């Protein structure tokens, strides 16, 4: 049996570029928008992992003849 330890994958945080990446070059997010983005990112950090990815630790287990 091969075993692979996995690592949790959390949600990616967002920023104002994520929300309005197509805005004009002089655009600045409002303080209210920045606050809401921060609140959303804080919320994301409280959630359980949404998936798992392979970790760096692998091992195997083999039954010995007397264990069968």
C-alpha positions in Angstrom: 0.0 0.0 0.0 1.4 3.4 -0.9 0.5 6.3 1.3 0.7 10.0 0.4 0.2 12.7 3.0 -1.8 15.6 1.6 -1.9 19.3 2.4 -5.1 21.3 2.7 -5.9 23.9 0.0 -7.6 27.0 1.3 -9.4 29.7 -0.7 -7.3 32.3 -2.4 -7.6 35.8 -1.1 -8.7 38.7 -3.4 -7.6 42.3 -3.8 -8.9 45.3 -5.6 -7.2 44.2 -8.8 -9.2 40.9 -8.7 -12.5 42.9 -8.4 -11.8 45.6 -10.9 -8.8 44.6 -13.0 -10.3 46.1 -16.1 -10.7 49.6 -14.7 -8.7 52.6 -16.0 -5.2 53.1 -14.8 -6.0 56.1 -12.5 -8.7 54.2 -10.7 -8.3 53.9 -6.9 -10.6 51.7 -4.8 -12.6 53.4 -2.2 -11.9 52.9 1.5 -15.2 51.1 1.8 -14.3 48.7 -1.0 -10.9 48.0 0.6 -12.6 47.3 3.9 -15.2 44.9 2.4 -12.4 43.1 0.5 -10.5 42.7 3.8 -13.6 41.4 5.6 -14.2 38.9 2.8 -10.6 37.7 2.9 -10.8 37.4 6.7 -14.0 35.3 6.2 -12.2 33.1 3.7 -9.5 32.4 6.2 -12.0 30.9 8.6 -13.4 28.3 6.1 -12.4 24.7 6.1 -10.2 23.6 3.2 -12.0 23.1 -0.1 -9.6 20.5 -1.4 -6.3 18.7 -0.9 -3.1 18.6 -2.8 -0.2 16.1 -2.7 2.3 16.8 0.1 6.0 16.0 0.2 5.7 13.0 2.5 5.2 9.6 0.9 5.6 6.2 2.3 4.5 2.6 1.7 3.3 -0.3 3.8 3.9 -3.9 3.0 2.5 -6.9 4.8 5.0 -9.4 5.9 4.2 -13.1 5.2 3.3 -13.8 8.8 0.8 -10.8 8.8 -1.3 -12.3 6.0 
